[in-house]
């Protein structure tokens, strides 16, 4: 154990300071920081520590060495000063020997503290990343099973048409692009929109009439497989790409069974998708592959499966409506305009879309 560690210097200094007649209370601490070179020579060996250390004797007086007459006379002992100075110089030397080690210790502790803080920050970041990853996986899973829109349904792949199906396309095809001034409020499929049903789409339009032609709803259906209503790979893929979630079909005929009309309404994600699907449907466009609607009239009616027919397609916001008409026997119209009137009458079956426009404006 060093002298500094044992406290020897402190005890020795106290013993000198507390001797009778000494006046160390006003002693300047700087006087203790005198190097050994400032004293001629050490007049004697440093006193050995006595048993019991430097505890004070009874009465508060410190133990005195024999022969210290100078202390009895109330004067300072040169040896006492030298011992204190020698101790102080020795202490300074020991500190000098340490050099920069105290600073190194401080830097080491600081570095350890930084590493601990860095570990804590890394743990927090890792935890946040894990939470974000779980949320992302949940979102991807939701989109995978529900598609990009808010309404569940639609095809993941094209449904093959039945074997031997008709590949009839209309002799006359007209199309009308989306009108933002009318259908702008429903250019995007609203969130939480209820799927179409046969009742909501055709319940209020079971009978249609225009210029003496009366049509009555014969059959209706709604499916969430849009591609099952068409033939042609490019057309089917366009419906999938446009996120078609369901489609409604209504079959009308007049009381005399002379005319037939098929009304089809596709529910797509937005007006852009509806526009692209209409382009793929257009049989007069040489840049698109062959494809059109499949007739839903059954085996008893030749119209829409063979012969002459006309069709009108209209983009109505996020809907694509197709009105396909013909004589039940598939014969051409001749000089009369009955099929033109029939087409306009069939367009009244799209009342469901206008109701959604009104609801969107009010909402």
N, C-alpha and C positions, 0 to 999 in steps of 0.2 A: 504494500500500500504506500502511495506517495505521501509526501508531507502535505501536499495540498489536500489530498483526500482525507487524511487522518485528522485534519483540523488543528494540527500542531501549531501552525503559525498564528491562528486566531487565538488559541488558548494562551500562547506565550505572550502575545501582544496584550491580551487582557490582564495577564498577571503583572506585567510591567505597568500598565495604565492604572491598575487599582492599588498599587503599592502606596503606603502612607506618604503624603507629601507630593505625590505626582499630580500633574495637571494636564491630562491628555484629552480632556473634554473638548478643548478648542484646537486640538491638533489638526493640522491640514493634511487631508488624505493624500495630496500630491507629494508630500514629503516621503510617503512610503514607497512611491514609485521611483526610487533612486536606484540606479544600477550599482552593481558591486564595484565597478571601477571608480566610483566617486569616493570610496572609502579606502584608506591606505591599505590596511590588511586586517584580516579578521584576528581579533585579539584572543580568541580562544574558541574552542569547539562549541558547537551549539549545545545547549543544555539538554540532557536526556529527559525523556518524559518519566515522571515519577508515577509510582503506583497510585491510582486514584485520579489521574489526570490533573486538571487544573481547577478542581472544585474549590470553592471558597471555604475558608475556615470559619468557625463560628465567630460571630460578631461582624462578619462581612469583610474582614481583612484577608487579602491573598497571602499565600505562603511566600516567604522571602528567602533568597539565597544568603547563606552566611558570607560575611565580609562585604555586603553591599552597603557600606557606610554612607555612600553618597545618597542612597535613597533615604536613609534615616535623617540626613541633613536637609532633605527637601530639594535636592538637585537631581537633574537627569543623569542617568548612567549612560555613558557612551556605548558600552557593550549592549545595553538594551536597544538603543537606536540602531546599532549595527545589526543586531539579530533581526529586528523588524525589517530593516532595509534589505538585508540578505534574503529574508524570506520573500519579500515583495519582488525582488529581482528574480529569484528562483521561480516564482509563480509566473512572472512575465515570460521567462524562458520556456517554461512548459507550455504556455499558450502559444508561443511562437513555434514550438516544435509541432503543434497540431496543424499549423499552417491553415490551409483552406478546408480542412475536414469539416468544421461546423457548417460552412456553406454547402459542401457536398451533401451533408446529411439533410439540410433544408431542401436542396434541389431534389434529392432522392425521394423525400416525403412528398414533395409537391408533385413529382412525376407519378408516384403511386396514387396520389389523390386524383390526378387527372385520369389515370387508367381506370380507377373505380368509377369516376363520373362517366367516362367513355363507355364503360361496360353497362352502366345504368341506361345511358342514352341508347346504346345499341339494343338493349333488351326492350326499351319502349318502342323503338322504331320497328323491331321485329314483330312485336305484338300488334302494332297498327297495320303492318303489312299483312299479317295473317288474317286480321279482321277484314281488310279490303279484299283479300283473295277469296275469302268465303262469300262475301257479298257479290263479287264478280261471278263466281261459279253459280251462285243462285240465280243471278240475272240471266246468264247464258242458258242455264237449264230452263228458265221460264220462257225465254225466246225460242228455244229449241222445240218446246212442246206446244207453244201457243202462236208462233209466227211473229211477224213484225207488227201486226195490227193488234187491236185490243179485243177482237172477236175470235174465239177459237173456231177452227174448222179449216177447210181447204184441203187441196191435194198436195202431197209431197212428190208425187210422180204422176205422169199422164196415165189416165185410165184408158185402156184399149177399147175401141168401139166394138160392138158385137159383130160377129162374123157375118158377112154378106150384107152389111149395112149399105144404105144408099149414100152415094157421094154427090147427090144433086146440089148444085149451086144455083142461085137465082139468076134469071135472064136479065133482070133489071135490079141494080143495086144502087141505092142512094145513102149517103151518110151526112150527118150534121155534127160539126164539132161542138165542143163544150161552150156554153154561153155563160161567161162569168157574171154578166149582169143579172142572170136568172139563177144559176146554180152555184155561184161563187160561195155562198154560205156552207155548202156541203162538198167543196172541192176535196176536203180531207174527211175520211171516215171518222165520225165523232167517237171519242172514248166512251166505252160502256154502251155502245149501240147494241140494242137487242137484235138477234138474228131475225131475218125475215121468216114469216110463216105464210102458209097458203091463205089463212084468214085475213091477216093484216094487209097482204098485197092485193088479193082479189076479192075480199069480202064485200067491198064497197063498189066494185065494178063488175058484178056478175052479168050485167046487161049493158050493152053499148048500142048506140043508134046514131046514124048520120045519113041525111038525105035519102031516107026511105030504106036504108039497109040496117037491119037489126041483127045484132050478134048476141049470143048467149053462151056463158061459160059452161063448157062440157066437162072439163077436167083441169085439175091444178095440182102442182106439186112443188116442194122446195127441197133442195139437196145441198149438202155441204161439199159435194164432189163436183166442182164446176167442170172439170175436164170430161166428165162422163156424158156431158150434153153436146160435145163437139167431136169432130174428127179432124185429123191433121196435127202433126207433131208441133209445128211452129205455133199454131193457134193455142194448142193445149199448154205449151210452155209459157206463152205470153200470159195466160191466166194465172199460172203458178207464180210467175215473176211479179205480177201485179197483186199478189196476195188475195186472190178471189176466195172468199170464205164461204159463200153460199150463192145459190142461184134459184130463182123462181121461174116456173113455166106454167102458162095458162093456155088452154086450147079452146078456141071459140068457133062457133058455126052459126049460120042463120037457120031460121025455122025450116026452110025448104032444103036444107043440106046441100046447097049449091056452092057455098063458099066455106073456106076454112082459114083460120088465122092462128098463128102460134106466136105468143108474146113471151119473150125471155128477158129476164132482168138479172144481170150479174152484179154482185156487191164486191167492189174492189177497194184497195187501200186509198187511192186518191185519183184525181182527174187525169194525171199524167199516165198512170197505169191503165186507166180506162181508154185513153187515147191510143196507147200502144196496142192494147188488145183489139181495138176496132181496126187498126191498120192490118193486123194479122188476119182478121176476119174477112177483110175486103177481097172478094174473089176477082176483082178487076185490077188489082195491083200486081204488076208483073214481078215486083221485087220481093213478094212474099210467097211462101209455099202454099200449096193447095190445102183447103180446109174450110169447114163451115159448120153450121148447126146440124145436129141429128134430128130428124123429124120425130115428134112424139105423138103423132096422130094414130098410130096403130096400123094394123094390116088392112082394115076395111076401107081406108081412104088413100087414093093414089096421089092426090095433091100433096105437095111438099116432099114426095118421094120419087116422083118422076114427072116429066112434062114441064109445063111452064109455071114459073113463080116469080114473085117480086119481093124485095126486102128493103127495109129502111132501118138504118142503125143510127142511134143518137147517143152521144156522150152527155150524161146528165150528172155533173159533179163527179163523185166517185162511183157512179153507176154507169153501166153500159146496157142500154136497152136495144133489143132487136125485134122488129115487127116483120114477120114473114107471112105472106098471104098467097093464096092460089085458089083456083077453082078446084072443087073436090075431085074432079076427073082429070085435072092437070092440063086442060085445053087452054090455048092462048085466049086472051081477052077479046080479040077482034078490034072493032072500032069503038066499042063502048069504054067508058071510064070507070066501070064498076070496081075493078081492082084498085084503082087509085083511091076511090072513095073508101073502099074496104081498108086500105092501109091507114088512112087518116082516122077512121073510126077505131081501129085497133090501138092507135096511139093514146086513146083515152084511158087505156088500161094502166098507164103509168102514173095514175093519181097518187100512188103511195110515195113516189119520189117528191112530188110537190108538197105533200104533207110534211115530209122531213125538212124541206126548205123552210116552210112556215115555222116549224118548231125550232129550227136553228136560229131564225131571225128573232123569235120571241125569247129564246133562251139567252 
